[in-house]
């Protein structure tokens, strides 16, 4: 759980017209995620959008700034500077679409 108080730059919130919503929901989320992965409805391999060797850890940590990046993996076995992108351009909305139940 986070801190009790948080300093927020109000001018940035107003300028970017941000909507801030607080949530606290961890109960019963893991069984649902495990069931989705086990059923194949969510392909865990599809979540990995980049693999990086140890020499490219900084690049892996910065991958989250790319809107097309979902999950960057650091794999020591890749060796030096053998980073690669995987799976085309997957986005969080793409993954959400793949988990929607049919109407």
Phi and psi restraints in degrees (range 20) as a CNS / XPLOR table:
assign (resid 1 and name C) (resid 2 and name N)
       (resid 2 and name CA) (resid 2 and name C) 1.0 -79.4 20.0 2
assign (resid 2 and name N) (resid 2 and name CA)
       (resid 2 and name C) (resid 3 and name N) 1.0 -173.4 20.0 2
assign (resid 2 and name C) (resid 3 and name N)
       (resid 3 and name CA) (resid 3 and name C) 1.0 -69.6 20.0 2
assign (resid 3 and name N) (resid 3 and name CA)
       (resid 3 and name C) (resid 4 and name N) 1.0 157.7 20.0 2
assign (resid 3 and name C) (resid 4 and name N)
       (resid 4 and name CA) (resid 4 and name C) 1.0 -70.2 20.0 2
assign (resid 4 and name N) (resid 4 and name CA)
       (resid 4 and name C) (resid 5 and name N) 1.0 -30.8 20.0 2
assign (resid 4 and name C) (resid 5 and name N)
       (resid 5 and name CA) (resid 5 and name C) 1.0 -128.5 20.0 2
assign (resid 5 and name N) (resid 5 and name CA)
       (resid 5 and name C) (resid 6 and name N) 1.0 150.2 20.0 2
assign (resid 5 and name C) (resid 6 and name N)
       (resid 6 and name CA) (resid 6 and name C) 1.0 -141.5 20.0 2
assign (resid 6 and name N) (resid 6 and name CA)
       (resid 6 and name C) (resid 7 and name N) 1.0 133.1 20.0 2
assign (resid 6 and name C) (resid 7 and name N)
       (resid 7 and name CA) (resid 7 and name C) 1.0 -86.1 20.0 2
assign (resid 7 and name N) (resid 7 and name CA)
       (resid 7 and name C) (resid 8 and name N) 1.0 130.2 20.0 2
assign (resid 7 and name C) (resid 8 and name N)
       (resid 8 and name CA) (resid 8 and name C) 1.0 -126.7 20.0 2
assign (resid 8 and name N) (resid 8 and name CA)
       (resid 8 and name C) (resid 9 and name N) 1.0 128.4 20.0 2
assign (resid 8 and name C) (resid 9 and name N)
       (resid 9 and name CA) (resid 9 and name C) 1.0 -75.9 20.0 2
assign (resid 9 and name N) (resid 9 and name CA)
       (resid 9 and name C) (resid 10 and name N) 1.0 94.3 20.0 2
assign (resid 9 and name C) (resid 10 and name N)
       (resid 10 and name CA) (resid 10 and name C) 1.0 -56.8 20.0 2
assign (resid 10 and name N) (resid 10 and name CA)
       (resid 10 and name C) (resid 11 and name N) 1.0 -36.0 20.0 2
assign (resid 10 and name C) (resid 11 and name N)
       (resid 11 and name CA) (resid 11 and name C) 1.0 -63.0 20.0 2
assign (resid 11 and name N) (resid 11 and name CA)
       (resid 11 and name C) (resid 12 and name N) 1.0 -37.0 20.0 2
assign (resid 11 and name C) (resid 12 and name N)
       (resid 12 and name CA) (resid 12 and name C) 1.0 -67.9 20.0 2
assign (resid 12 and name N) (resid 12 and name CA)
       (resid 12 and name C) (resid 13 and name N) 1.0 -42.1 20.0 2
assign (resid 12 and name C) (resid 13 and name N)
       (resid 13 and name CA) (resid 13 and name C) 1.0 -60.0 20.0 2
assign (resid 13 and name N) (resid 13 and name CA)
       (resid 13 and name C) (resid 14 and name N) 1.0 -45.2 20.0 2
assign (resid 13 and name C) (resid 14 and name N)
       (resid 14 and name CA) (resid 14 and name C) 1.0 -69.4 20.0 2
assign (resid 14 and name N) (resid 14 and name CA)
       (resid 14 and name C) (resid 15 and name N) 1.0 -45.4 20.0 2
assign (resid 14 and name C) (resid 15 and name N)
       (resid 15 and name CA) (resid 15 and name C) 1.0 -62.5 20.0 2
assign (resid 15 and name N) (resid 15 and name CA)
       (resid 15 and name C) (resid 16 and name N) 1.0 -40.6 20.0 2
assign (resid 15 and name C) (resid 16 and name N)
       (resid 16 and name CA) (resid 16 and name C) 1.0 -92.0 20.0 2
assign (resid 16 and name N) (resid 16 and name CA)
       (resid 16 and name C) (resid 17 and name N) 1.0 1.1 20.0 2
assign (resid 16 and name C) (resid 17 and name N)
       (resid 17 and name CA) (resid 17 and name C) 1.0 51.8 20.0 2
assign (resid 17 and name N) (resid 17 and name CA)
       (resid 17 and name C) (resid 18 and name N) 1.0 49.5 20.0 2
assign (resid 17 and name C) (resid 18 and name N)
       (resid 18 and name CA) (resid 18 and name C) 1.0 -79.3 20.0 2
assign (resid 18 and name N) (resid 18 and name CA)
       (resid 18 and name C) (resid 19 and name N) 1.0 146.2 20.0 2
assign (resid 18 and name C) (resid 19 and name N)
       (resid 19 and name CA) (resid 19 and name C) 1.0 -109.7 20.0 2
assign (resid 19 and name N) (resid 19 and name CA)
       (resid 19 and name C) (resid 20 and name N) 1.0 121.4 20.0 2
assign (resid 19 and name C) (resid 20 and name N)
       (resid 20 and name CA) (resid 20 and name C) 1.0 -108.0 20.0 2
assign (resid 20 and name N) (resid 20 and name CA)
       (resid 20 and name C) (resid 21 and name N) 1.0 123.6 20.0 2
assign (resid 20 and name C) (resid 21 and name N)
       (resid 21 and name CA) (resid 21 and name C) 1.0 -126.7 20.0 2
assign (resid 21 and name N) (resid 21 and name CA)
       (resid 21 and name C) (resid 22 and name N) 1.0 130.9 20.0 2
assign (resid 21 and name C) (resid 22 and name N)
       (resid 22 and name CA) (resid 22 and name C) 1.0 -97.5 20.0 2
assign (resid 22 and name N) (resid 22 and name CA)
       (resid 22 and name C) (resid 23 and name N) 1.0 140.5 20.0 2
assign (resid 22 and name C) (resid 23 and name N)
       (resid 23 and name CA) (resid 23 and name C) 1.0 -138.0 20.0 2
assign (resid 23 and name N) (resid 23 and name CA)
       (resid 23 and name C) (resid 24 and name N) 1.0 153.8 20.0 2
assign (resid 23 and name C) (resid 24 and name N)
       (resid 24 and name CA) (resid 24 and name C) 1.0 -144.2 20.0 2
assign (resid 24 and name N) (resid 24 and name CA)
       (resid 24 and name C) (resid 25 and name N) 1.0 94.0 20.0 2
assign (resid 24 and name C) (resid 25 and name N)
       (resid 25 and name CA) (resid 25 and name C) 1.0 -148.3 20.0 2
assign (resid 25 and name N) (resid 25 and name CA)
       (resid 25 and name C) (resid 26 and name N) 1.0 100.7 20.0 2
assign (resid 25 and name C) (resid 26 and name N)
       (resid 26 and name CA) (resid 26 and name C) 1.0 -119.2 20.0 2
assign (resid 26 and name N) (resid 26 and name CA)
       (resid 26 and name C) (resid 27 and name N) 1.0 -19.7 20.0 2
assign (resid 26 and name C) (resid 27 and name N)
       (resid 27 and name CA) (resid 27 and name C) 1.0 -61.7 20.0 2
assign (resid 27 and name N) (resid 27 and name CA)
       (resid 27 and name C) (resid 28 and name N) 1.0 130.3 20.0 2
assign (resid 27 and name C) (resid 28 and name N)
       (resid 28 and name CA) (resid 28 and name C) 1.0 63.1 20.0 2
assign (resid 28 and name N) (resid 28 and name CA)
       (resid 28 and name C) (resid 29 and name N) 1.0 21.4 20.0 2
assign (resid 28 and name C) (resid 29 and name N)
       (resid 29 and name CA) (resid 29 and name C) 1.0 -87.9 20.0 2
assign (resid 29 and name N) (resid 29 and name CA)
       (resid 29 and name C) (resid 30 and name N) 1.0 -33.9 20.0 2
assign (resid 29 and name C) (resid 30 and name N)
       (resid 30 and name CA) (resid 30 and name C) 1.0 -65.4 20.0 2
assign (resid 30 and name N) (resid 30 and name CA)
       (resid 30 and name C) (resid 31 and name N) 1.0 -43.4 20.0 2
assign (resid 30 and name C) (resid 31 and name N)
       (resid 31 and name CA) (resid 31 and name C) 1.0 -58.6 20.0 2
assign (resid 31 and name N) (resid 31 and name CA)
       (resid 31 and name C) (resid 32 and name N) 1.0 -37.9 20.0 2
assign (resid 31 and name C) (resid 32 and name N)
       (resid 32 and name CA) (resid 32 and name C) 1.0 -65.2 20.0 2
assign (resid 32 and name N) (resid 32 and name CA)
       (resid 32 and name C) (resid 33 and name N) 1.0 -45.5 20.0 2
assign (resid 32 and name C) (resid 33 and name N)
       (resid 33 and name CA) (resid 33 and name C) 1.0 -63.0 20.0 2
assign (resid 33 and name N) (resid 33 and name CA)
       (resid 33 and name C) (resid 34 and name N) 1.0 -43.1 20.0 2
assign (resid 33 and name C) (resid 34 and name N)
       (resid 34 and name CA) (resid 34 and name C) 1.0 -64.0 20.0 2
assign (resid 34 and name N) (resid 34 and name CA)
       (resid 34 and name C) (resid 35 and name N) 1.0 -42.6 20.0 2
assign (resid 34 and name C) (resid 35 and name N)
       (resid 35 and name CA) (resid 35 and name C) 1.0 -63.5 20.0 2
assign (resid 35 and name N) (resid 35 and name CA)
       (resid 35 and name C) (resid 36 and name N) 1.0 -41.3 20.0 2
assign (resid 35 and name C) (resid 36 and name N)
       (resid 36 and name CA) (resid 36 and name C) 1.0 -62.8 20.0 2
assign (resid 36 and name N) (resid 36 and name CA)
       (resid 36 and name C) (resid 37 and name N) 1.0 -42.6 20.0 2
assign (resid 36 and name C) (resid 37 and name N)
       (resid 37 and name CA) (resid 37 and name C) 1.0 -67.8 20.0 2
assign (resid 37 and name N) (resid 37 and name CA)
       (resid 37 and name C) (resid 38 and name N) 1.0 -43.2 20.0 2
assign (resid 37 and name C) (resid 38 and name N)
       (resid 38 and name CA) (resid 38 and name C) 1.0 -65.4 20.0 2
assign (resid 38 and name N) (resid 38 and name CA)
       (resid 38 and name C) (resid 39 and name N) 1.0 -33.9 20.0 2
assign (resid 38 and name C) (resid 39 and name N)
       (resid 39 and name CA) (resid 39 and name C) 1.0 -78.4 20.0 2
assign (resid 39 and name N) (resid 39 and name CA)
       (resid 39 and name C) (resid 40 and name N) 1.0 -13.7 20.0 2
assign (resid 39 and name C) (resid 40 and name N)
       (resid 40 and name CA) (resid 40 and name C) 1.0 87.5 20.0 2
assign (resid 40 and name N) (resid 40 and name CA)
       (resid 40 and name C) (resid 41 and name N) 1.0 0.3 20.0 2
assign (resid 40 and name C) (resid 41 and name N)
       (resid 41 and name CA) (resid 41 and name C) 1.0 -68.6 20.0 2
assign (resid 41 and name N) (resid 41 and name CA)
       (resid 41 and name C) (resid 42 and name N) 1.0 -27.0 20.0 2
assign (resid 41 and name C) (resid 42 and name N)
       (resid 42 and name CA) (resid 42 and name C) 1.0 -121.0 20.0 2
assign (resid 42 and name N) (resid 42 and name CA)
       (resid 42 and name C) (resid 43 and name N) 1.0 115.3 20.0 2
assign (resid 42 and name C) (resid 43 and name N)
       (resid 43 and name CA) (resid 43 and name C) 1.0 -83.3 20.0 2
assign (resid 43 and name N) (resid 43 and name CA)
       (resid 43 and name C) (resid 44 and name N) 1.0 111.5 20.0 2
assign (resid 43 and name C) (resid 44 and name N)
       (resid 44 and name CA) (resid 44 and name C) 1.0 -64.4 20.0 2
assign (resid 44 and name N) (resid 44 and name CA)
       (resid 44 and name C) (resid 45 and name N) 1.0 -32.4 20.0 2
assign (resid 44 and name C) (resid 45 and name N)
       (resid 45 and name CA) (resid 45 and name C) 1.0 -62.7 20.0 2
assign (resid 45 and name N) (resid 45 and name CA)
       (resid 45 and name C) (resid 46 and name N) 1.0 -30.2 20.0 2
assign (resid 45 and name C) (resid 46 and name N)
       (resid 46 and name CA) (resid 46 and name C) 1.0 -69.4 20.0 2
assign (resid 46 and name N) (resid 46 and name CA)
       (resid 46 and name C) (resid 47 and name N) 1.0 -19.4 20.0 2
assign (resid 46 and name C) (resid 47 and name N)
       (resid 47 and name CA) (resid 47 and name C) 1.0 -71.4 20.0 2
assign (resid 47 and name N) (resid 47 and name CA)
       (resid 47 and name C) (resid 48 and name N) 1.0 -27.4 20.0 2
assign (resid 47 and name C) (resid 48 and name N)
       (resid 48 and name CA) (resid 48 and name C) 1.0 -81.6 20.0 2
assign (resid 48 and name N) (resid 48 and name CA)
       (resid 48 and name C) (resid 49 and name N) 1.0 112.8 20.0 2
assign (resid 48 and name C) (resid 49 and name N)
       (resid 49 and name CA) (resid 49 and name C) 1.0 -106.2 20.0 2
assign (resid 49 and name N) (resid 49 and name CA)
       (resid 49 and name C) (resid 50 and name N) 1.0 -3.6 20.0 2
assign (resid 49 and name C) (resid 50 and name N)
       (resid 50 and name CA) (resid 50 and name C) 1.0 -162.1 20.0 2
assign (resid 50 and name N) (resid 50 and name CA)
       (resid 50 and name C) (resid 51 and name N) 1.0 143.1 20.0 2
assign (resid 50 and name C) (resid 51 and name N)
       (resid 51 and name CA) (resid 51 and name C) 1.0 -123.2 20.0 2
assign (resid 51 and name N) (resid 51 and name CA)
       (resid 51 and name C) (resid 52 and name N) 1.0 136.9 20.0 2
assign (resid 51 and name C) (resid 52 and name N)
       (resid 52 and name CA) (resid 52 and name C) 1.0 -133.5 20.0 2
assign (resid 52 and name N) (resid 52 and name CA)
       (resid 52 and name C) (resid 53 and name N) 1.0 142.0 20.0 2
assign (resid 52 and name C) (resid 53 and name N)
       (resid 53 and name CA) (resid 53 and name C) 1.0 -78.7 20.0 2
assign (resid 53 and name N) (resid 53 and name CA)
       (resid 53 and name C) (resid 54 and name N) 1.0 172.9 20.0 2
assign (resid 53 and name C) (resid 54 and name N)
       (resid 54 and name CA) (resid 54 and name C) 1.0 -61.1 20.0 2
assign (resid 54 and name N) (resid 54 and name CA)
       (resid 54 and name C) (resid 55 and name N) 1.0 -32.6 20.0 2
assign (resid 54 and name C) (resid 55 and name N)
       (resid 55 and name CA) (resid 55 and name C) 1.0 -69.1 20.0 2
assign (resid 55 and name N) (resid 55 and name CA)
       (resid 55 and name C) (resid 56 and name N) 1.0 -14.2 20.0 2
assign (resid 55 and name C) (resid 56 and name N)
       (resid 56 and name CA) (resid 56 and name C) 1.0 -113.9 20.0 2
assign (resid 56 and name N) (resid 56 and name CA)
       (resid 56 and name C) (resid 57 and name N) 1.0 27.3 20.0 2
assign (resid 56 and name C) (resid 57 and name N)
       (resid 57 and name CA) (resid 57 and name C) 1.0 -59.3 20.0 2
assign (resid 57 and name N) (resid 57 and name CA)
       (resid 57 and name C) (resid 58 and name N) 1.0 -40.8 20.0 2
assign (resid 57 and name C) (resid 58 and name N)
       (resid 58 and name CA) (resid 58 and name C) 1.0 -60.6 20.0 2
assign (resid 58 and name N) (resid 58 and name CA)
       (resid 58 and name C) (resid 59 and name N) 1.0 -42.4 20.0 2
assign (resid 58 and name C) (resid 59 and name N)
       (resid 59 and name CA) (resid 59 and name C) 1.0 -63.4 20.0 2
assign (resid 59 and name N) (resid 59 and name CA)
       (resid 59 and name C) (resid 60 and name N) 1.0 -39.4 20.0 2
assign (resid 59 and name C) (resid 60 and name N)
       (resid 60 and name CA) (resid 60 and name C) 1.0 -63.4 20.0 2
assign (resid 60 and name N) (resid 60 and name CA)
       (resid 60 and name C) (resid 61 and name N) 1.0 -42.6 20.0 2
assign (resid 60 and name C) (resid 61 and name N)
       (resid 61 and name CA) (resid 61 and name C) 1.0 -67.0 20.0 2
assign (resid 61 and name N) (resid 61 and name CA)
       (resid 61 and name C) (resid 62 and name N) 1.0 -30.3 20.0 2
assign (resid 61 and name C) (resid 62 and name N)
       (resid 62 and name CA) (resid 62 and name C) 1.0 -85.6 20.0 2
assign (resid 62 and name N) (resid 62 and name CA)
       (resid 62 and name C) (resid 63 and name N) 1.0 -9.7 20.0 2
assign (resid 62 and name C) (resid 63 and name N)
       (resid 63 and name CA) (resid 63 and name C) 1.0 -60.6 20.0 2
assign (resid 63 and name N) (resid 63 and name CA)
       (resid 63 and name C) (resid 64 and name N) 1.0 -27.3 20.0 2
assign (resid 63 and name C) (resid 64 and name N)
       (resid 64 and name CA) (resid 64 and name C) 1.0 -63.7 20.0 2
assign (resid 64 and name N) (resid 64 and name CA)
       (resid 64 and name C) (resid 65 and name N) 1.0 -15.1 20.0 2
assign (resid 64 and name C) (resid 65 and name N)
       (resid 65 and name CA) (resid 65 and name C) 1.0 -77.8 20.0 2
assign (resid 65 and name N) (resid 65 and name CA)
       (resid 65 and name C) (resid 66 and name N) 1.0 -18.1 20.0 2
assign (resid 65 and name C) (resid 66 and name N)
       (resid 66 and name CA) (resid 66 and name C) 1.0 -79.3 20.0 2
assign (resid 66 and name N) (resid 66 and name CA)
       (resid 66 and name C) (resid 67 and name N) 1.0 123.3 20.0 2
assign (resid 66 and name C) (resid 67 and name N)
       (resid 67 and name CA) (resid 67 and name C) 1.0 -64.0 20.0 2
assign (resid 67 and name N) (resid 67 and name CA)
       (resid 67 and name C) (resid 68 and name N) 1.0 -15.7 20.0 2
assign (resid 67 and name C) (resid 68 and name N)
       (resid 68 and name CA) (resid 68 and name C) 1.0 -92.7 20.0 2
assign (resid 68 and name N) (resid 68 and name CA)
       (resid 68 and name C) (resid 69 and name N) 1.0 -4.7 20.0 2
assign (resid 68 and name C) (resid 69 and name N)
       (resid 69 and name CA) (resid 69 and name C) 1.0 -88.1 20.0 2
assign (resid 69 and name N) (resid 69 and name CA)
       (resid 69 and name C) (resid 70 and name N) 1.0 134.8 20.0 2
assign (resid 69 and name C) (resid 70 and name N)
       (resid 70 and name CA) (resid 70 and name C) 1.0 -111.3 20.0 2
assign (resid 70 and name N) (resid 70 and name CA)
       (resid 70 and name C) (resid 71 and name N) 1.0 -52.1 20.0 2
assign (resid 70 and name C) (resid 71 and name N)
       (resid 71 and name CA) (resid 71 and name C) 1.0 -144.9 20.0 2
assign (resid 71 and name N) (resid 71 and name CA)
       (resid 71 and name C) (resid 72 and name N) 1.0 122.7 20.0 2
assign (resid 71 and name C) (resid 72 and name N)
       (resid 72 and name CA) (resid 72 and name C) 1.0 -100.8 20.0 2
assign (resid 72 and name N) (resid 72 and name CA)
       (resid 72 and name C) (resid 73 and name N) 1.0 134.4 20.0 2
assign (resid 72 and name C) (resid 73 and name N)
       (resid 73 and name CA) (resid 73 and name C) 1.0 -113.7 20.0 2
assign (resid 73 and name N) (resid 73 and name CA)
       (resid 73 and name C) (resid 74 and name N) 1.0 136.2 20.0 2
assign (resid 73 and name C) (resid 74 and name N)
       (resid 74 and name CA) (resid 74 and name C) 1.0 -100.6 20.0 2
assign (resid 74 and name N) (resid 74 and name CA)
       (resid 74 and name C) (resid 75 and name N) 1.0 119.4 20.0 2
assign (resid 74 and name C) (resid 75 and name N)
       (resid 75 and name CA) (resid 75 and name C) 1.0 -120.8 20.0 2
assign (resid 75 and name N) (resid 75 and name CA)
       (resid 75 and name C) (resid 76 and name N) 1.0 105.4 20.0 2
assign (resid 75 and name C) (resid 76 and name N)
       (resid 76 and name CA) (resid 76 and name C) 1.0 -55.4 20.0 2
assign (resid 76 and name N) (resid 76 and name CA)
       (resid 76 and name C) (resid 77 and name N) 1.0 -31.3 20.0 2
assign (resid 76 and name C) (resid 77 and name N)
       (resid 77 and name CA) (resid 77 and name C) 1.0 -65.9 20.0 2
assign (resid 77 and name N) (resid 77 and name CA)
       (resid 77 and name C) (resid 78 and name N) 1.0 -16.9 20.0 2
assign (resid 77 and name C) (resid 78 and name N)
       (resid 78 and name CA) (resid 78 and name C) 1.0 -69.2 20.0 2
assign (resid 78 and name N) (resid 78 and name CA)
       (resid 78 and name C) (resid 79 and name N) 1.0 -18.6 20.0 2
assign (resid 78 and name C) (resid 79 and name N)
       (resid 79 and name CA) (resid 79 and name C) 1.0 77.2 20.0 2
assign (resid 79 and name N) (resid 79 and name CA)
       (resid 79 and name C) (resid 80 and name N) 1.0 -155.1 20.0 2
assign (resid 79 and name C) (resid 80 and name N)
       (resid 80 and name CA) (resid 80 and name C) 1.0 -85.1 20.0 2
assign (resid 80 and name N) (resid 80 and name CA)
       (resid 80 and name C) (resid 81 and name N) 1.0 123.9 20.0 2
assign (resid 80 and name C) (resid 81 and name N)
       (resid 81 and name CA) (resid 81 and name C) 1.0 49.6 20.0 2
assign (resid 81 and name N) (resid 81 and name CA)
       (resid 81 and name C) (resid 82 and name N) 1.0 48.1 20.0 2
assign (resid 81 and name C) (resid 82 and name N)
       (resid 82 and name CA) (resid 82 and name C) 1.0 -119.2 20.0 2
assign (resid 82 and name N) (resid 82 and name CA)
       (resid 82 and name C) (resid 83 and name N) 1.0 45.5 20.0 2
assign (resid 82 and name C) (resid 83 and name N)
       (resid 83 and name CA) (resid 83 and name C) 1.0 -73.7 20.0 2
assign (resid 83 and name N) (resid 83 and name CA)
       (resid 83 and name C) (resid 84 and name N) 1.0 151.6 20.0 2
assign (resid 83 and name C) (resid 84 and name N)
       (resid 84 and name CA) (resid 84 and name C) 1.0 -151.6 20.0 2
assign (resid 84 and name N) (resid 84 and name CA)
       (resid 84 and name C) (resid 85 and name N) 1.0 149.0 20.0 2
assign (resid 84 and name C) (resid 85 and name N)
       (resid 85 and name CA) (resid 85 and name C) 1.0 -91.7 20.0 2
assign (resid 85 and name N) (resid 85 and name CA)
       (resid 85 and name C) (resid 86 and name N) 1.0 149.5 20.0 2
assign (resid 85 and name C) (resid 86 and name N)
       (resid 86 and name CA) (resid 86 and name C) 1.0 -125.9 20.0 2
assign (resid 86 and name N) (resid 86 and name CA)
       (resid 86 and name C) (resid 87 and name N) 1.0 156.7 20.0 2
assign (resid 86 and name C) (resid 87 and name N)
       (resid 87 and name CA) (resid 87 and name C) 1.0 67.3 20.0 2
assign (resid 87 and name N) (resid 87 and name CA)
       (resid 87 and name C) (resid 88 and name N) 1.0 20.7 20.0 2
assign (resid 87 and name C) (resid 88 and name N)
       (resid 88 and name CA) (resid 88 and name C) 1.0 67.8 20.0 2
assign (resid 88 and name N) (resid 88 and name CA)
       (resid 88 and name C) (resid 89 and name N) 1.0 -150.5 20.0 2
assign (resid 88 and name C) (resid 89 and name N)
       (resid 89 and name CA) (resid 89 and name C) 1.0 -103.5 20.0 2
assign (resid 89 and name N) (resid 89 and name CA)
       (resid 89 and name C) (resid 90 and name N) 1.0 96.1 20.0 2
assign (resid 89 and name C) (resid 90 and name N)
       (resid 90 and name CA) (resid 90 and name C) 1.0 -98.5 20.0 2
assign (resid 90 and name N) (resid 90 and name CA)
       (resid 90 and name C) (resid 91 and name N) 1.0 143.9 20.0 2
assign (resid 90 and name C) (resid 91 and name N)
       (resid 91 and name CA) (resid 91 and name C) 1.0 -126.6 20.0 2
assign (resid 91 and name N) (resid 91 and name CA)
       (resid 91 and name C) (resid 92 and name N) 1.0 166.5 20.0 2
assign (resid 91 and name C) (resid 92 and name N)
       (resid 92 and name CA) (resid 92 and name C) 1.0 -60.8 20.0 2
assign (resid 92 and name N) (resid 92 and name CA)
       (resid 92 and name C) (resid 93 and name N) 1.0 -37.1 20.0 2
assign (resid 92 and name C) (resid 93 and name N)
       (resid 93 and name CA) (resid 93 and name C) 1.0 -68.7 20.0 2
assign (resid 93 and name N) (resid 93 and name CA)
       (resid 93 and name C) (resid 94 and name N) 1.0 -33.8 20.0 2
assign (resid 93 and name C) (resid 94 and name N)
       (resid 94 and name CA) (resid 94 and name C) 1.0 -59.8 20.0 2
assign (resid 94 and name N) (resid 94 and name CA)
       (resid 94 and name C) (resid 95 and name N) 1.0 -44.5 20.0 2
assign (resid 94 and name C) (resid 95 and name N)
       (resid 95 and name CA) (resid 95 and name C) 1.0 -68.8 20.0 2
assign (resid 95 and name N) (resid 95 and name CA)
       (resid 95 and name C) (resid 96 and name N) 1.0 -37.0 20.0 2
assign (resid 95 and name C) (resid 96 and name N)
       (resid 96 and name CA) (resid 96 and name C) 1.0 -63.6 20.0 2
assign (resid 96 and name N) (resid 96 and name CA)
       (resid 96 and name C) (resid 97 and name N) 1.0 -40.6 20.0 2
assign (resid 96 and name C) (resid 97 and name N)
       (resid 97 and name CA) (resid 97 and name C) 1.0 -61.1 20.0 2
assign (resid 97 and name N) (resid 97 and name CA)
       (resid 97 and name C) (resid 98 and name N) 1.0 -36.6 20.0 2
assign (resid 97 and name C) (resid 98 and name N)
       (resid 98 and name CA) (resid 98 and name C) 1.0 -73.3 20.0 2
assign (resid 98 and name N) (resid 98 and name CA)
       (resid 98 and name C) (resid 99 and name N) 1.0 -13.6 20.0 2
assign (resid 98 and name C) (resid 99 and name N)
       (resid 99 and name CA) (resid 99 and name C) 1.0 -104.2 20.0 2
assign (resid 99 and name N) (resid 99 and name CA)
       (resid 99 and name C) (resid 100 and name N) 1.0 0.2 20.0 2
assign (resid 99 and name C) (resid 100 and name N)
       (resid 100 and name CA) (resid 100 and name C) 1.0 -70.2 20.0 2
assign (resid 100 and name N) (resid 100 and name CA)
       (resid 100 and name C) (resid 101 and name N) 1.0 141.3 20.0 2
assign (resid 100 and name C) (resid 101 and name N)
       (resid 101 and name CA) (resid 101 and name C) 1.0 -84.3 20.0 2
assign (resid 101 and name N) (resid 101 and name CA)
       (resid 101 and name C) (resid 102 and name N) 1.0 144.4 20.0 2
assign (resid 101 and name C) (resid 102 and name N)
       (resid 102 and name CA) (resid 102 and name C) 1.0 -65.4 20.0 2
assign (resid 102 and name N) (resid 102 and name CA)
       (resid 102 and name C) (resid 103 and name N) 1.0 147.2 20.0 2
